[in-house]
Amino acid sequence: MSEPPLSATEASPSDEREWLRAVLRLLPVGVFLADRHGRLLEANAAAVAIWGTQPPLVGEISQYGRYEAWWPETGRRLEAHEWGMARALLKRETVLNQELDIVAFDGARRTILNSAAPLYGADGALLGAVSVDVDITARKVAERAEAFISEASRLLSESLDWETTLKAVARLATREWADYCLVDLLGEDGALHRLVLVARDAARQALLDQALPYAARLDADTVMARAIVSGQSLLVPDITPEWLASHSRSPEHFRLMSELAPRSMLAVPLVVGSRRFGLITLISTSLARRYSERDLAFAEEFARRAARALDSARVYREAREALRARDASLALLDAFLSESPVGMAFLDRELRYVHINPVLAAMNEVPPEAHLRRTPTQVMGPHSVGLEEVLRQVLRTGETVVDERLQDPRPGEPRYFHATWFPVHMGGELLGVGGTVREVTEQQREQERLRFLADVTARLSSSLDWRTTLRTVARVLVGPLADYCTVDVLTGDGDQLERVEALAGDARTQELLAKAVRYPPPSGLRTPLRRVMETGQSELASELDAAWLDALSVSPEHRKHLEALAPRSLMIVPLVARGRTLGVVCAVSQDPSRRYRAADLAFLEDVASRAALAVDNAWLYREAEGAVTARDEFVAIATHELRTPLSALQLQLTSLHRAAQRDTPVPPERLRQGLGSALRQAERLGHLVTHLFDVARISTGRLELEREQVDLSALAHRLVARMEDALAAAGCAAVVHADAPVLAHADRSRIEQVLMNLLSNAMKYAAGQPVEVTVESADGASLLYVRDWGPGIPRGAHERIFERFERATGEHARASLGLGLYISRQIARAHGGDLSVTSPQEGPGASFVLRLPPA
């Protein structure tokens, strides 16, 4: 007798493992076993088949991310801890049938049901977990194909406009079934014409559109030509480069098909009985989607339904043409009513609506079906009594009323219409009255806007005072466009907003507005006004809600004042001229029936643009006047300055020339004095001409420097000594504080020119007062100070005196070209330094500081 089989309690652990492996091999579902740390211990053959190759036996839960899976509902990829196995190990959960879309390790895409459960030992301790994967790809593919065919059938049955329907079905096919869908139809000429090309990936649509001229040719030996000629569907499971070459018409066609990268194809003819309509081609570009005979069967079923729908559309089209031929006038009326861009209607002799098109129904703000068999008064209320009187007049007199101007009496923004009413006869019998209605509200508003803009332009250009111009903006906007308006402009520092005007349409609102405008938006607070100023982009609040009031207010008190004004709609528009934002205009409506729209914003932007141009012109005019004045003054001063030394030089030379012509010799002392005077005048002329040449060089960017290592201390001592006589003549005692060498990398002659200009300035404006010259190094720079004890320079003029042609006021105002300090600062900045002036903390006078980079 044979021995009885071992019981489970008698089996060894190795036997139990072999039993388990045998069971796993026989299971038709994929099974994974993992220990309590997440390390995969076992995977059966079904699991390997699902994942394409031997799956990696990962060592811990964090490595589960190697498996690519996505949630079908959201398209989000699973994280490692979201796998059923991980949840079973980490949270002791039992996970049942969570549907996932996966990409196997061989690139194939599948849909699986993933389940998992923890495994416990006899003592209750966690031993590990088991995960089960069920491949439902075939079922999901079938479900999607059946859903596609069902949806395609619905689309085909909903419309008899077959071209539009086929395009919708093609888009559906690319969403569920293919990467490209092409539809070619047989034309009356017997050739295929490409009607539809749709790509799943919108980024590749432009590339696919290039295939439009390459419809299949019936005389070519291609898969698509054979399919349409034979009426039999054809499957190309794998498309190779050789296949592409055999189907291409030209190198360009081959290049295009190669870029489209087709991998598999179905060519399905559209056939009903013996009639062939065309061809539907489905193309896959993914290695994971390789068409099979099952896919071909689904495609043929779809093509059969599409062909029947096309045949029905053809029959319907022929019947419709026959009906149109039989009753052309009625068809024409229907076409006019449904397609006319103007409102159209027909009323019977009892003034009941028989036909009305959607356009007129929309004008009446009542659905078309609510008009039928009802009179205008029943549809729109008592205010239509006047309309009925006009319609009865047409029926009674038989005369047409042309372009009657109507205004909608209903509350809200006014609407305007032009209506024409005419009698309708058939066979001599009066059937009723027909009419056409055109809404001309926008044209009316546009005409009003054009007239308004013409008036605004004239009023804005009437003054060259920019404040008057901006106040005019508010005056022209309040009433026609706004209930109240504010205008703000950037101040000279470019940071603060100055409120130029705040105007309301009535006294009460003006009083409330005066309280609200006491709260200008500070520079650090990003209110809508500030945002428009910074971005240069307009803002529109058609409905001004609490959030907008919060954004506009700068404090709780300010918000209360804004609420009291009861704003309903708001527009904020920048004043922009030559790419520069000058200010901002704010228009507000308090009327609930007036809600600003994009057209209103564009209109206000047009007004603001004209206002900004007028303001900019006013500023430019003011600047031009200043420039002309400065030019005239400069010409006068330059003429005077050049003429004075020139006249003195001419007199001196004339005197010496006459003395030389006399027989008596000229005393040496007189000769020295005359020549010395002539030399000084010539030097003065040279100095003036040098200044003019330097200005020209600076303006053209051709100020050249010859840099070397310069000791500023030695330069100051040497130049003061050279100017000792001139300083003494001006009564200026010069003191130099420059004991240690201070080096700078500079143009020696140019730095001497700067110091000479500063000393000349001191002699001119501080005659009889001491002058101090100090040289030192500080803060990583070489510094040269020239301090005088003259009348000083007001703080407001510290920057202005360095501009071209700027001169001091008082007795020396016309004794200078106003170029010395300008040239000196430009020389300093050309060195990478600067020249500035400060008012000393103690005593009168001014202190000029020349800052140069060290050597």
Secondary structure, DSSP 8 states (H G I E B T S, - for coil): -------TTTS-HHHHHHHHHHHHHH-SSEEEEEETT--EEEE-HHHHHHHSS-----SSGGGGGGSEEE-TTT--B--GGGSHHHHHHHH---EEEEEEEEE-TTS-EEEEEEEEEEEE-TTS-EEEEEEEEEE-HHHHHHHHHHHHHHHHHHHHHH-S-HHHHHHHHHHHHHHHT-SEEEEEEE-TTSSEEEEEEEESSGGGHHHHHTTTT----TTS-SHHHHHHHHT--EEES---HHHHHHH-SSHHHHHHHHHH---EEEEEEEEETTEEEEEEEEEE--TT----HHHHHHHHHHHHHHHHHHHHHHHHHHHHHHHHHHSHHHHHHHHHHHH-SSEEEEEETT--EEEE-HHHHHHHTS-GGGTBT--HHHHH-GGGHHHHHHHHHHHHH---EEEEEEE--SSSS--EEEEEEEEEEETTEEEEEEEEEEE-HHHHHHHHHHHHHHHHHHHHTT-S-HHHHHHHHHHHHBTTTBSEEEEEEE-TTSSSEEEEEEEESSHHHHHHHHHHTT----TTS--HHHHHHHH---EEESS--HHHHHHH-SSHHHHHHHHHH---EEEEEEEEETTEEEEEEEEEE--TT----HHHHHHHHHHHHHHHHHHHHHHHHHHHHHHHHHHHHHHHHHHHHHHHHHHHHHHHHHHHHHHHHSSS---HHHHHHHHHHHHHHHHHHHHHHHHHHHHHHHHTT-----EEEEEHHHHHHHHHHHTHHHHHHTT--EEEE--S--EEEEEHHHHHHHHHHHHHHHHHHSTTS-EEEEEEEETTEEEEEEEE-SS---GGGTTGGGSTT---SSTTTTS--S-HHHHHHHHHHHTT-EEEEE--SSSSSEEEEEEE-B-
